Amino acid sequence: MAKMLKLCRRYLNWIQNSVFEGEITEVKLKELKAEASKVMDKSEDSIIIFQSREEKWLKKEVIGKEKNELDNFL
């Protein structure tokens, strides 16, 4: 799991536990997916990617202290 954490931190901002957010280009997303496929055990692990095509469709509400203050997430 430490390898996946380091990998995701190279591309995105760590929020909590196994949650990351950030803006990423299509090329970088493909790189992340390819590298993650090498690191993860596909019979046990999974990655869920949420994408927003337009910022206006995205609403984010945080209750409590936000660890990383970003306007957009992926």
C-alpha angles and dihedrals in degrees: 000000000000090000091054091048092053091045095051092045089059090062107024144025117266113236106172139323103334098345123113133172139184148106115288133176121239090250093051091046090054089049091050092049093049094048092044091052089058094049102042131077100234092200091060109018135060141186122211117198122195116196132188120202094194129030092219090068092055123091122176124187122185122191113196127005116345111220096203119024106217129151096211134039139192 
